C-alpha cells in the first residue's frame, strides 16, 4: 500500500522544458524552464508556461529568464525556487512532503555542476537525490534493451545539449555531450533571417519557424512562411516570406556539428558493438530530433537505420520515472 502513496518524483531538468514524473501517476508537470523575475524586488512573478508567454514582451522591471543553460544550472537561486514550485505543484501544494528524487543530467556534467543540481533539489525539500545520465535515461524511456550484452546507440537532442551514447549491459561504453541543440538552432534561424532579410525576430518566432519550415534534408514539397519582425534598416515592424531552403541553409552549421558528433561516436565504438548498431540502428529522441528530415539526413550520412523514439519529448522523464520502481537498476546506473 505504501508504494501507491509514495511521493517519489523523477525530474528531467531540461534547458527548454522541465518535466516531473510522479510514481503511480505519470507526468504531472511539463512546463518550460523559464521564470519571470521582478528586477527590483527579486520576487518571482511567474513560472513555466505563464513566464514563457512573457518572453520578449515584459516591461523594463520584469525579466523573463532561463535559469538552465546548456543543460546545467546558470542561476542557482532561481532553479531552486523553480524546482520548489514544480515539486509543490506535483504534490498538489502539499508542503509536508519530502520526496526522493531522481534527476536526469548531461553526461559531461562537472562535479561542481553535479553538486549544484543536488543542492538545488535538497533545498527544494527532497529527502534523497539520485542523478542519472540523460542519455541512459532516454534509452530506458525509449524502451531500448539496455541490460542486454549488445550495443544500443541513442542520440538525445534537447534544448541545450545533444547527448550521444552507446550502451551495453546497463553501462555506458561511450558517451559525448555536445552543447549544440534546439536553442542553437533557434539562434541560427534568428541570425539567418537577420542576414537575408534585415529582419530582427525574437526567440519564440524563431522556434515557430523551426517547427513549421525547418528541416535538415530537402523536403518533398517546398514550404514557405510569413514572419513578422523589426526591419533593421527602417526600424519599423515588417513582414517577410521565408522558405524552407533558406532556413535549411541557416541550420546547416548546427546540424553538421550534431552529425559529426554521431560520426565520431561510431568511430570510437568497439567493433563488436558496432556490428550490433549496424543491425539495430540509431534511436533519436529529444525535442530537437523532431526537426523535419533529421532522421533522413543521419541515415544518409551514416548508412545506418535511424528510428525515432515513440515519445521523443518525454523519453528522459519516462526513463528516470521507470527507475523509481526499480531501485536495483538505479543503484547500477546513478552517477552520484
VOGU-3710 file (C-alpha; in Angstrom, 3 decimals, decimal comma):
1> xxxxxxxxxx> 0,000/0,000/0,000  2,805/2,422/0,860  4,227/2,374/-2,666  0,862/3,507/-4,069  1,070/6,644/-1,947  4,785/7,071/-2,474  5,875/10,655/-3,050  8,937/9,801/-5,135  9,500/12,018/-8,155  11,586/11,801/-11,326
11> xxxxxxxxxx> 12,663/15,066/-12,940  14,024/15,905/-16,367  15,543/19,316/-15,634  15,996/20,474/-19,204  17,240/23,711/-20,749  13,947/24,161/-22,612  11,421/22,204/-20,509  11,172/20,714/-17,035  9,131/17,512/-16,727  8,143/15,941/-13,406
21> xxxxxxxxxx> 7,015/12,319/-13,213  5,248/11,080/-10,062  5,341/7,392/-9,211  1,998/5,786/-9,996  0,664/8,930/-11,728  2,905/9,521/-14,738  3,895/13,023/-15,918  2,344/15,582/-13,563  4,257/18,714/-14,631  5,522/19,609/-18,104
31> xxxxxxxxxx> 6,438/23,283/-18,327  9,072/25,483/-19,997  12,172/26,077/-17,812  11,505/29,824/-17,711  10,934/32,153/-14,776  9,733/35,807/-14,758  11,582/37,825/-12,097  10,901/41,350/-10,803  14,244/43,167/-11,150  13,842/45,492/-8,161
41> xxxxxxxxxx> 12,375/43,145/-5,578  13,829/39,858/-6,921  10,367/38,334/-6,494  9,286/35,680/-8,963  6,185/36,787/-10,849  5,540/33,671/-12,929  6,855/30,186/-13,696  6,785/27,886/-16,716  4,176/28,428/-19,392  2,997/31,725/-17,920
51> xxxxxxxxxx> 6,578/33,051/-17,894  7,210/31,845/-21,479  4,270/33,950/-22,676  6,185/36,947/-21,300  9,423/36,241/-23,268  10,356/39,395/-25,165  7,172/41,130/-24,011  7,908/42,179/-20,441  8,092/45,764/-19,131  11,520/47,004/-18,024
61> xxxxxxxxxx> 11,127/45,960/-14,380  10,225/42,318/-15,156  12,685/39,943/-16,782  11,860/36,509/-18,231  14,954/34,374/-17,676  16,061/30,833/-18,489  17,922/29,621/-15,368  19,183/26,482/-17,165  21,886/26,921/-19,778  23,227/24,068/-21,940
71> xxxxxxxxxx> 21,631/21,517/-19,618  23,282/22,909/-16,481  22,350/25,462/-13,826  23,139/29,059/-14,779  21,223/30,683/-11,901  21,365/28,620/-8,714  18,780/30,569/-6,667  16,183/30,731/-9,420  16,493/26,995/-10,225  15,948/26,196/-6,551
81> xxxxxxxxxx> 12,747/28,295/-6,483  11,592/26,821/-9,799  12,182/23,253/-8,562  10,388/24,043/-5,324  7,412/25,394/-7,285  7,232/22,365/-9,609  7,646/19,855/-6,732  4,814/21,526/-4,802  2,715/21,552/-7,975  3,374/17,815/-8,426
91> xxxxxxxxxx> 2,178/17,202/-4,870  -0,861/19,496/-5,069  0,761/22,156/-2,876  1,397/19,725/-0,009  4,283/21,387/1,857  4,976/18,485/4,235  6,076/16,057/1,548  9,823/15,298/1,279  10,154/13,109/-1,833  13,056/11,013/-3,048
101> xxxxxxxxxx> 14,054/12,481/-6,397  15,836/11,077/-9,462  17,147/13,750/-11,879  18,469/13,362/-15,438  21,694/15,349/-16,102  24,048/15,742/-19,135  26,806/13,129/-19,398  29,721/15,595/-19,370  28,495/17,447/-16,284  31,321/18,617/-13,989
111> xxxxxxxxxx> 31,479/17,722/-10,260  30,651/21,369/-9,421  27,569/21,313/-11,683  26,548/17,946/-10,190  26,767/19,413/-6,701  24,668/22,416/-7,806  21,865/20,175/-9,142  21,858/18,046/-5,969  21,912/21,058/-3,634  19,063/22,732/-5,525
121> xxxxxxxxxx> 16,890/19,621/-5,186  17,783/19,133/-1,492  16,964/22,765/-0,711  13,704/22,300/-2,591  12,763/19,778/0,153  13,943/16,486/-1,374  14,891/13,801/1,150  17,306/11,978/-1,232  18,636/12,907/-4,669  19,954/10,482/-7,312
131> xxxxxxxxxx> 21,491/11,661/-10,595  21,307/9,677/-13,832  22,875/10,488/-17,200  20,243/11,782/-19,627  21,374/9,510/-22,461  20,902/6,433/-20,256  17,505/7,685/-19,057  16,426/8,445/-22,649  17,425/4,919/-23,748  15,364/3,381/-20,919
141> xxxxxxxxxx> 12,430/5,704/-21,690  12,622/4,800/-25,390  12,316/1,103/-24,441  15,800/0,044/-25,570  17,127/-3,277/-24,148  19,953/-1,606/-22,209  20,650/-4,525/-19,835  21,484/-6,954/-22,672  25,126/-7,552/-23,711  24,643/-5,807/-27,049
151> xxxxxxxxxx> 25,218/-2,316/-28,424  22,452/0,300/-28,333  23,043/3,787/-29,683  20,933/6,753/-28,620  21,069/10,377/-29,818  19,113/12,685/-27,500  18,787/16,230/-28,903  17,392/18,513/-26,231  17,254/22,289/-25,870  20,797/22,930/-24,667
161> xxxxxxxxxx> 22,716/19,712/-25,286  22,878/16,763/-27,665  23,663/13,568/-25,772  25,110/10,664/-27,738  25,730/7,318/-26,047  26,484/3,696/-26,811  25,043/1,483/-24,078  25,588/-2,189/-23,275  24,811/-4,244/-20,139  23,328/-1,215/-18,289
171> xxxxxxxxxx> 26,593/0,679/-18,701  27,725/3,494/-20,970  30,525/2,303/-23,269  30,937/5,697/-24,961  29,215/8,996/-24,323  29,548/12,501/-25,629  27,676/15,649/-24,745  27,710/18,443/-27,353  26,423/21,816/-26,235  24,653/22,346/-29,556
181> xxxxxxxxxx> 20,937/21,519/-29,781  17,479/23,087/-30,173  18,358/26,525/-28,738  21,382/26,779/-31,011  19,060/26,038/-33,965  16,791/28,934/-32,891  19,803/31,270/-32,633  20,962/30,198/-36,123  17,485/30,987/-37,542  17,493/34,470/-35,920
191> xxxxxxxxxx> 20,950/35,118/-37,417  19,957/33,803/-40,863  16,774/35,891/-41,148  18,664/38,968/-39,903  21,315/38,469/-42,600  18,981/37,608/-45,509  16,018/39,859/-44,808  17,426/42,570/-42,471  14,642/41,500/-40,126  15,030/41,019/-36,393
201> xxxxxxxxxx> 12,843/38,314/-34,842  12,501/37,022/-31,281  13,208/33,592/-29,776  9,578/32,480/-29,814  9,180/33,357/-33,505  12,428/31,515/-34,328  11,094/28,417/-32,558  7,861/28,588/-34,604  9,893/28,928/-37,819  11,985/25,862/-36,856
211> xxxxxxxxxx> 8,847/23,798/-36,185  6,942/24,895/-39,306  9,568/25,172/-42,057  12,841/23,966/-40,517  14,462/20,842/-41,979  17,810/19,027/-42,068  17,357/17,496/-45,533  15,444/18,720/-48,640  11,670/18,336/-48,327  9,386/16,714/-50,891
221> xxxxxxxxxx> 7,249/19,854/-51,122  8,788/23,303/-50,642  7,364/25,269/-47,696  7,088/28,996/-47,051  6,048/31,033/-44,037  5,336/34,678/-43,250  7,442/36,097/-40,439  6,863/39,356/-38,589  9,711/41,275/-37,001  11,510/44,614/-36,887
231> xxxxxxxxxx> 13,158/45,896/-40,051  16,749/46,798/-39,206  17,199/49,492/-41,849  13,905/51,330/-41,273  13,355/50,390/-37,626  9,656/49,627/-38,167  7,671/46,334/-37,956  7,748/44,414/-41,255  6,727/41,042/-42,695  8,956/38,764/-44,771
241> xxxxxxxxxx> 8,246/35,489/-46,558  10,839/32,818/-45,868  11,371/29,419/-47,481  12,423/26,055/-46,085  15,587/26,241/-48,220  16,713/29,470/-46,523  16,141/28,006/-43,070  17,942/24,779/-44,015  20,914/26,930/-45,030  20,807/28,775/-41,685
251> xxxxxxxxxx> 20,648/25,483/-39,770  23,431/23,777/-41,762  26,237/24,616/-39,324  24,330/23,371/-36,266  23,185/20,160/-37,972  26,750/19,465/-39,154  28,044/19,612/-35,559  25,421/17,019/-34,471  26,081/14,757/-37,490  29,853/14,957/-36,896
261> xxxxxxxxxx> 29,415/14,062/-33,190  27,404/10,953/-34,206  30,127/10,008/-36,681  32,849/10,342/-34,020  30,774/8,190/-31,635  30,532/5,455/-34,290  34,292/5,598/-34,901  35,021/5,156/-31,184  32,630/2,267/-30,615  34,242/-1,191/-30,119
271> xxxxxxxxxx> 33,854/-3,379/-33,266  31,549/-5,988/-31,653  29,119/-3,285/-30,564  29,400/-1,563/-33,968  28,036/-4,742/-35,548  25,020/-4,597/-33,170  24,400/-0,936/-34,039  24,536/-1,826/-37,743  21,689/-4,304/-37,126  19,644/-2,274/-34,654
281> xxxxxxxxxx> 20,372/1,234/-35,874  20,340/4,529/-34,001  17,409/5,777/-31,908  16,667/9,510/-31,996  14,949/11,229/-29,089  14,520/14,698/-27,532  12,645/17,750/-28,843  15,392/18,690/-31,314  15,061/15,314/-33,056  11,609/16,401/-34,271
291> xxxxxxxxxx> 13,263/18,695/-36,828  11,932/17,673/-40,248  14,010/15,018/-42,048  16,793/14,916/-39,434  16,441/11,121/-39,395  16,837/11,070/-43,220  19,962/13,221/-43,018  21,555/10,941/-40,387  20,618/7,866/-42,415  22,237/9,408/-45,479
301> xxxxxxxxxx> 25,436/10,402/-43,621  25,976/7,215/-41,579  24,381/4,500/-43,717  22,680/3,145/-40,575  18,984/2,578/-39,890  17,651/5,564/-37,870  14,436/5,319/-35,860  12,519/7,856/-33,771  11,563/7,100/-30,165  7,791/6,824/-29,649
311> xxxxxxxxxx> 7,540/9,941/-27,467  10,786/11,824/-28,135  9,907/14,783/-25,905  9,344/12,628/-22,829  11,894/9,803/-23,194  14,211/11,144/-20,468  11,464/11,694/-17,905  9,918/8,258/-18,639  13,370/6,721/-18,212  14,028/8,364/-14,832
321> xxxxxxxxxx> 10,408/7,556/-13,907  10,963/3,836/-14,512  13,853/3,946/-12,045  11,539/4,966/-9,221  10,142/1,443/-9,335  13,498/-0,266/-9,955  15,988/0,804/-7,296  18,399/-2,035/-8,226  18,782/-0,582/-11,708  19,074/2,931/-10,246
331> xxxxxx> 21,934/1,816/-7,985  23,734/0,396/-11,029  23,452/3,471/-13,193  23,268/6,508/-10,891  26,344/8,768/-11,076  26,314/10,239/-7,567
//
